Amino acid sequence: MLTVKVLGAGCSNCTQLEQVVRLAADRIGVQADVQKVDDYGEIMAYNVLATPGLVINEHLVSTGRVPTESEVMNWLVNA
């Protein structure tokens, strides 16, 4: 099972990214523990200066934007 963290304080882009991640995981049949991280200390530990951020298995893969569903699917498959 993959561990996926959506980093952000709850803005609309953060919420949208969480939805994209869940949809992408469902579409490709990957089991993922999707966690919403809104603690600024933990977000800064990943050196994220612009949210939303996306971490898959402790690797930061995206920051400052909402990636497309196909991008997220690709990252999940390759994780």
C-alpha positions as a Markdown table, in Angstrom:
| # | Residue | x | y | z |
|---|---|---|---|---|
| 1 | Met | 0.0 | 0.0 | 0.0 |
| 2 | Leu | 1.2 | 3.5 | -0.9 |
| 3 | Thr | 1.4 | 6.3 | 1.5 |
| 4 | Val | 0.2 | 9.5 | -0.1 |
| 5 | Lys | 0.3 | 12.9 | 1.7 |
| 6 | Val | -1.5 | 16.0 | 0.4 |
| 7 | Leu | 0.2 | 19.0 | 2.0 |
| 8 | Gly | -1.9 | 22.1 | 2.5 |
| 9 | Ala | -3.9 | 24.1 | 5.0 |
| 10 | Gly | -7.3 | 23.4 | 3.4 |
| 11 | Cys | -7.4 | 25.8 | 0.4 |
| 12 | Ser | -9.6 | 24.8 | -2.6 |
| 13 | Asn | -6.5 | 23.6 | -4.5 |
| 14 | Cys | -5.6 | 21.3 | -1.6 |
| 15 | Thr | -9.0 | 19.9 | -1.5 |
| 16 | Gln | -9.0 | 19.4 | -5.3 |
| 17 | Leu | -5.7 | 17.7 | -5.2 |
| 18 | Glu | -6.9 | 15.2 | -2.6 |
| 19 | Gln | -9.9 | 14.4 | -4.8 |
| 20 | Val | -7.6 | 13.9 | -7.9 |
| 21 | Val | -5.4 | 11.6 | -5.9 |
| 22 | Arg | -8.3 | 9.5 | -4.7 |
| 23 | Leu | -9.8 | 9.3 | -8.1 |
| 24 | Ala | -6.5 | 8.4 | -9.8 |
| 25 | Ala | -5.8 | 5.6 | -7.2 |
| 26 | Asp | -9.3 | 4.2 | -7.7 |
| 27 | Arg | -9.0 | 4.3 | -11.5 |
| 28 | Ile | -5.8 | 2.3 | -11.6 |
| 29 | Gly | -6.7 | 0.0 | -8.7 |
| 30 | Val | -3.9 | 1.1 | -6.4 |
| 31 | Gln | -4.3 | 0.9 | -2.7 |
| 32 | Ala | -3.3 | 4.2 | -1.2 |
| 33 | Asp | -3.4 | 5.6 | 2.3 |
| 34 | Val | -4.2 | 9.2 | 1.5 |
| 35 | Gln | -3.5 | 11.6 | 4.3 |
| 36 | Lys | -4.3 | 15.3 | 4.5 |
| 37 | Val | -1.4 | 17.2 | 6.2 |
| 38 | Asp | -2.3 | 20.7 | 7.4 |
| 39 | Asp | 0.4 | 21.2 | 10.1 |
| 40 | Tyr | 2.8 | 23.9 | 8.8 |
| 41 | Gly | 5.7 | 22.4 | 10.6 |
| 42 | Glu | 5.3 | 19.1 | 8.9 |
| 43 | Ile | 4.7 | 20.8 | 5.5 |
| 44 | Met | 7.9 | 22.8 | 5.9 |
| 45 | Ala | 9.8 | 19.6 | 6.7 |
| 46 | Tyr | 9.3 | 18.7 | 3.0 |
| 47 | Asn | 10.6 | 22.1 | 2.0 |
| 48 | Val | 7.3 | 23.1 | 0.4 |
| 49 | Leu | 7.0 | 26.8 | 0.0 |
| 50 | Ala | 3.8 | 26.8 | -2.1 |
| 51 | Thr | 0.9 | 24.5 | -1.5 |
| 52 | Pro | -0.6 | 22.2 | -2.4 |
| 53 | Gly | 2.2 | 19.6 | -2.2 |
| 54 | Leu | 2.0 | 15.9 | -3.0 |
| 55 | Val | 4.2 | 13.3 | -1.3 |
| 56 | Ile | 4.2 | 9.7 | -2.4 |
| 57 | Asn | 6.1 | 7.2 | -0.1 |
| 58 | Glu | 8.0 | 10.1 | 1.4 |
| 59 | His | 9.1 | 11.6 | -1.9 |
| 60 | Leu | 7.9 | 15.1 | -2.9 |
| 61 | Val | 6.5 | 14.8 | -6.4 |
| 62 | Ser | 4.6 | 18.1 | -6.9 |
| 63 | Thr | 4.3 | 21.5 | -5.3 |
| 64 | Gly | 2.4 | 24.7 | -5.9 |
| 65 | Arg | -0.1 | 23.3 | -8.4 |
| 66 | Val | -2.8 | 20.7 | -8.9 |
| 67 | Pro | -1.4 | 18.1 | -11.2 |
| 68 | Thr | -3.6 | 16.3 | -13.7 |
| 69 | Glu | -5.1 | 13.0 | -13.0 |
| 70 | Ser | -2.9 | 11.3 | -15.6 |
| 71 | Glu | 0.2 | 12.8 | -13.9 |
| 72 | Val | -0.9 | 11.4 | -10.5 |
| 73 | Met | -1.7 | 8.0 | -12.0 |
| 74 | Asn | 1.8 | 7.9 | -13.5 |
| 75 | Trp | 3.4 | 8.8 | -10.2 |
| 76 | Leu | 1.4 | 6.2 | -8.3 |
| 77 | Val | 2.2 | 3.4 | -10.8 |
| 78 | Asn | 5.9 | 4.3 | -10.6 |
| 79 | Ala | 6.0 | 4.6 | -6.8 |
